[in-house]
C-alpha cells in the first residue's frame, strides 16, 4: 500500500500552488467522522496538467477510508467534483493515476473516464517512483 501523503502531503499544496480556485469535498460516516474526500484543481497557473485551460479541471485527490470502500462514497465524491467543475464552466475532467493503483483505474473507468495517455518516464526524477507509469484519464463533462 502506497502512502501518497509521503510524496505530496495536503498541507504542502498551498506552498506549491495557488489553491484559491480549488474545490474540496468531504464525506462523513454516520458518526460524523471523515469517510472520504476529494479535491479538484482548477484555474491554477503553473500546474502543467491543467494546460493553462480554464475549461479543464484536474481531479487532484480522491480517497475513501479503507473500511468504508465499495459503499458508494467514492462515487458520491466523484459526482460532487463533477458538479462543481461544471459550475466553473469546465467541459472536461483530467485524472492522474499510476499503474500500481489498479483499483483507482477500475473506478475511473466505471465512472466513464477513458484512458488517454500512459507515460513510463513521467516520474523518473523521483527515485522511489521511477518504476511507476503515469496514467492520464479524461472525462467529458458535457
PyMOL commands that set and color helices and strands:
alter all, ss='L'
color gray80, all
select helices_A, chain A and resi 4-7+10-16+48-50+66-68+73-87+102-110+127-129
alter helices_A, ss='H'
color red, helices_A
select strands_A, chain A and resi 23-28+34-42+56-64+92-98+114-119+134-140
alter strands_A, ss='S'
color yellow, strands_A
deselect
rebuild
show_as cartoon
